[in-house]
Each structure stands twice: as structure tokens, then as C-alpha cells.
Amino acid sequence: MPSETQRAHRSVKNKNLNPTVTVTPRGAARLRGGHPWVYRSDIRSTTDVEPGSVVTVLDQRSKPIATALYSSASQIAVRAISPEPIASREWITLLRKRIADAVALRRRVLQDSEAYRVIFSEADFLPGLIVDKYGDYLSLQVLAQGMDSRDVRNAVIGTLVAELAPTAIFERVDTRIRELEQMETRADSLLWSRDDKEASPKTSFLMNGLRFQFDAAAGQKTGAFLDQRENYAAAARHASGRALDCFTYQGGFALHLNRVCEQVTGLDISRPALEIAEENWTLNKGVFASREIEWIEANAFDLLRDYADRGERYDTVVLDPPAFAKTKAASDKALGGYKELNLRALKMLKPGGKLITCSCSFHVSESDFLEMLGSASADAHRPLRLLEKRGQSQDHPVLLNVPETHYLKCVIVEAV
Ligand code: SAH
């Protein structure tokens, strides 16, 4: 048992450990409920705190309830890293351990892929940090002040090198987020390379037995849609016949379908994306026994209407549009967009045809999405049998008490 003086000494020491942020009862309840964020509107007061520093979060009775990273600019003022008191020098040690834990999780859940998300921010208890692996390359993104200091960056790079032995680590900058977080401007760059020389930004990787190229200097997100990896394989298990992949980007679904379908069309509004899709096809020529994919540059809304009017019919349709709802307020309008697309796709399905339909909008919940699909089914007079309700690949883990970590829906149905 610690003596009275020891206890007093410890509590004083704890109090002085870090700058403090006092939160409202609502903010405290959120943290106690297992969510790591406290919004600025739920901050009562702060002591003198530097942007991005490790802080002790206090409730309204001045009781420490969490250790967090503080942002001076974001609406998300506090991102908790632990319910325990942690001094800022201990945070670097914990950060290294969490990176190692994240890598270990991927080793357990990953199948058949040289590309995966190594670190998924809050879902790996590393708020504001994203790291993806593409073959021997790592691509890193910093999305919060707390992950942007030199010490943190050095610890992240050092641990990633030790754990994964990459050839190179590139940084992909999200300029909008850096502005919102008031972090200094940076450009995409090579952060580290094994040979200490300029590595080419291009490499390639195998995923589900197919080869894809990765260009660290281009592409959306960090280059490819790793969150769909398991859904690509699931789609291929159900697909057959004549297939249409409506928002194909660099051919993710289309290439997988091309192994099992007789005829595949990939559609996207972006020509540069389709050019890379074609290059990805070339990389896999042998696998496809020379079966070509038809790439069409068009607006999916228009093309689906024209094709439906023309009486085109498909055995398999994939819908994977960009996030229609970026905010909660936009979610009703987004559901309207999803319904229009799904309705058009359903009208083109042959009897027994499969629809693989996705939404990556966090603000459209799985139940909203299923309700929308049910309503499209009724309007199209096409009963739908639910085959699979899926989410993002397991290298994008979901934390039950952090709904934002679960954003991708992928529903596979059969038009009976
Ligand atoms: N299915 C892809 C990811 C799709 S990302 C994969 O698994 O990799 C969304 C894509 O939709 C982007 O490539 C974008 O260019 C395209 N897009 C956006 N609006 C579109 C529209 N109206 N019609 C067709 N494509 C569109």
C-alpha cells in the first residue's frame, strides 16, 4: 500500500504530467462510452497547450479520464489515445507498440495479398495516422496535428522499417486536411528509402492472385481501393455471364470478374483511371486467357439509362460509386442517388442476375442502405434475395463503439 504522502505525491505528479483539457459532461460521457473524440464545443477550458501535444483530459470535477492528442484547429479537438494517464515521453513507446500490434493483426487476418492497410487511424488506436502497404512500398498519411511532430514521424518511420522492411516509404498529403488542421504545407514526397536514394514511385503488387500497379505519385486515396479486397473475391464467387462494373476506377472489380465471366465491361467517368485499368489488364493477360475487357468512359447515370432503354441485359452488375454523402445533412439526397442507380441496374438484370452494390458513405448506415435497396426492388418489381451483407476488408478494422470506423457497405443480392 502506498503511504499517504506517496499517494499525494503521485497525484500531484500525475496532475502535472501533461497540459490539461477540461471537457463538458457530454464530452466526458463520450470518452467513457469508448469513443475517442471530443468536439471543440465540448471543451470547457484548457491550460497552455501546444498544437498536437499530449494532454490529460479532465471531467468537470477535475478527475483525469483519458490521455489524448490535442488539436488546436480541428473541430475534433481531442482524440483519446488511452483511458490511462500517460506522459508524453511514454506516448512514443506506446505508439511503437501499437504499430507492432497493428502489423500483427494484419498477419492474422490477411489472405492472399501483398497490399493492405497497415494502420487505420482510430481503429488501431493511432488517431490521425494511415499507412497502406503496396508490395514493398508503404504509403503514409498524417491527418491530425498529434501525428505530425518530428518525434512522432521519426518513431513511426523507424517502427515501420523494423516491422515491415519496406523498400521505400512515401507520404501522400491530403492538402485539405492539412489546411483544416493548420499543419504546415507539405508536398507528396519520398520519406525514406532502403538504399538512401530516390526510389521510383511505381511498383506493382499481387492481390487475390491478380497484379495491380501502384504509383505513389498519383491516384485517389493512397492509390487503390484496398478496403474492397475481400469484396472483389466475394463478387467473383457470385458473378457469371455478362458483367458490367459501373464505377470501375482502375478496374478493381472488373479484373476480378474477368476471371469468371464471359464478357466484362468497365465504366468510369475518368479517362486516366481507365487507362490505368487497361494497364492493369495487360499485367494479367496470362491469367485471363486473352479475354479482353471493354472500357467505357461515361457518366454511369446516363449510360445506365441508355442501356436500360436499349434493352441491354446483364448477369452481373457492380455499383461502387464515390461517397455521395460527405456530411450527415447530405445523406437523404445521397440515398436518392443510390436509389436511382440501383433501380436502373436492377432493370437490366437477367432473371437470376446478381447485383453487387456498395456505399462508402459513413453517413448512410447499413440499414438505410438496405431500406433503399428494398424500395428500389419494389419499384422495379424485382424481388431480391440477399446473398451477402459485407463491409470493408479486415485490414480496415471496425471498433464497435466508434461507428466512423465502419463506413463501407457491400451488399450482394440475386434478382429472383
Ligand atoms: N470500384 C473501384 C472504386 C470506385 S471509386 C475500385 O474498386 O477500385 C469511384 C469511381 O467513380 C472513381 O473512379 C470516379 O472516377 C468514378 N465516378 C464518379 N462519378 C461518376 C459517374 N457519374 N459516372 C461514372 N463514374 C464516376
Boltz pocket constraint, residues with backbone or C-beta under 6 A from the ligand:
constraints:
  - pocket:
      binder: B
      contacts: [[A, 224], [A, 225], [A, 228], [A, 246], [A, 247], [A, 248], [A, 249], [A, 250], [A, 251], [A, 252], [A, 253], [A, 267], [A, 268], [A, 269], [A, 270], [A, 273], [A, 298], [A, 299], [A, 300], [A, 301], [A, 320], [A, 321], [A, 322]]
      max_distance: 6.0
